[in-house]
Amino acid sequence: MRVLHEIVSEAVTGFRNLLFPGVCLSCGQPSVEGLELLCPFCKENSFDEANPFRTNTCPGVILPAILEYQFAMWRYDKGGSLQRLLHNIKYNGLGRLGFELGCLLGERLRNCPAVSGYLNSGMSMLLVPVPLHPRRKRMRGFNQAELIAMGISSVTGIPVADDTAVSRSRYTRTQTGFSLLARNSNMAGAFQLEDEQALAGKHLMLVDDVFTTGATTYALATCLREAAPEGMGVVTIAYAP
Ligand SMILES: [Zn+2]
């Protein structure tokens, strides 16, 4: 007679295979084990590193003084496989992929000297996902930046800020196609500090899916500065120069 947990485990595996048929979402090879959505090969080799020299910014990025580092894992490939993956997280409900990429990003952060110093410093740190407007979050069902932050958290142990700490107070238009100037003015005042106490005196690691011109991050950092954090930096899955 089979024990109950074996029967349950078989049922779970069957259900999982139905949802995730064990095919890598990037290369389509049937080599993915368990709940992984990307195969180990793609995680290591399919995308270009955005910060190959592991310095405190990706090449060409000039940060405002309020941010101490900007780290991105991969270089954005317009029209390519990475763009498709990131699109799937946002619009096709593949939230799990956001978590999985967040885990990978967390590991890369530990291997980047410009960031790992903060992780090893013992200072009080907090991951702050770039908030979505509540209406957009309702439509999408989740905030992809939160899922990425949860992945980073599971690897680094840094807690994720409660989504009540800072909010998106304006429903901003999508920024695709905007000039840098238009992006900055579109984002100015888009965020509202809700809980200063939760953020004060901590090192805040801002989390988003893609870093493009930095307009969104800079607007959020400007807002968070009012809570007097110990310092701030930004980490993303991709950098789109
Ligand atoms: Zn693959």
Boltz pocket constraint, residues with backbone or C-beta under 6 A from the ligand:
constraints:
  - pocket:
      binder: B
      contacts: [[A, 24], [A, 25], [A, 26], [A, 27], [A, 28], [A, 29], [A, 38], [A, 39], [A, 40], [A, 41], [A, 42], [A, 43]]
      max_distance: 6.0
